[in-house]
């Protein structure tokens, strides 16, 4: 498995873990509301159910966002190597590894830090469509594309 494939697999697993966690939260809230319905009466009961419903809606919204992230990652083929930078490219610029996919947390694979960034971000936007040797500047920092996978 290549370095790029390991990165993609790690991020895919990270997103899947978040999906699973949100689904567990939703089922827990659903179960709590069923149990609460059996044991309570009156205004306290209505307030508790309302609060659970609001929390469930928030988690459902977050789940939709993470499912959209998974959809983007699923469309990326980590075995593709392009000469120009596209979504799914692993770029080394100024000694920093950048994975053009989504805005996700920085990770460490094989002792190397990798930053996942969205093609819509200022840095991602500058990278898209360029090749090794391209130089550019963002916020006073000059970048040189050293490699593209």
C-alpha positions, 0 to 999 in steps of 0.5 A: 500500500502506498503512502497516499493510499494509507492516508486515504484509508486513514481519513476514510476510517476517521470519517466512518468512525464519526458516522458510527458515533453519530448513529450511536448517539441518535439511537441512544437518544431514541431509546432514552425518549422511549424509556422516558415516555414510560416513566414520566408525566406532565411538563417535565416529561414534555420538556425532556422530550423536547430537549431530546428532540432538539439534540437529535436534530442537531446530531442528524444535521452533523451526520448529514455533513459527515455523510457528505464528507464520506461521499467525497472521499468515496469518489477519490481513487487513491491509486490515481497519480496525475501530473497536475494537481486534482482532488485526491492529489498528495502534494508536497510543498515546502516540505509539508504534505497536503492531501487535497480532499476535504478540510479534515484534521491533521494526521501523522502517518509513518512519522510524517504530518499530513494536512487534508485540505479542501480544494475550495480553501485558499491554499487548495485553490492555488494548488489545483491544476498546477504541477511540480515546480510551481511557486506561489504566495499566500499570506506572505508565505512563498510555496514551491510544489516539490512533488505531486502524487 
